[in-house]
Amino acid sequence: MFGRSKEKPAPTAEAPAVELTKVGGKGRPTPRRSEAQARNARPLVPADRKAAQKLSREAQREARARMQSALLTGDERYLPLRDRGPQKRFVRDVVDARRNVGEYFLIIAGISLVLSMVAQPLGSTTLVLATTALIYGMLAVVVVDSVLLGRRVRRRVTEKFAEPERGLVSYGVTRALQIRRMRRPVPMVARGAHPS
């Protein structure tokens, strides 16, 4: 009932012969594994090590020169990985367009340190206390300014990009703590500009 029928169908016509040879083959025998491995083998140490070192140093020097040029011009192709991408560029523009308190902290801390070193031999405890209070007060202002900047960066990045990268807030705050002239990549927007 269920199953194959026991009767075989009668052949209606003779089936054409199938050709088993491949047309348009590679025309050469397959190489042995040992031959293929020998062809692909490269020495771990080059024959002329001094020449290889010289070439390597020149390539590294060229790469460093390209990277240094990119840090000064903003060329995205040769920037370091930590500075690459449209989101990081946007964060840099947001930070550079604003006047940050953190960029003045090192200057004020240096002046306070020099004043306290001058005041100690003179026995002026008032000046030492004033410089210490100035450093701690400036540090508190920098922390508040960094928190406000972090919130601003987070808000602006989420408005502009659908999926923000991780670490953009810390990237922006770290950049804000650097003196503007010392920042690399160099600022590409003027203060007060509205980056878009």
ABEGO torsion letter per residue (X at the ends): XBEBBABBBBBABBBBBBBABBBGBAGBBBBBAAAAAAAABBBABBABAAAAAAAAAAAAAAAAAAAAAAAAAGBAAABBAAABEAAAAAAAAAAAABBBAAAAAAAAAAAAAAAAAAAAAAGBAAAAAAAAAAAAAAAAAAAAAAAAAAAAAAAAAAAABABBBBGAAAAAAAAAABBAAABOBBBABBBGBBBX
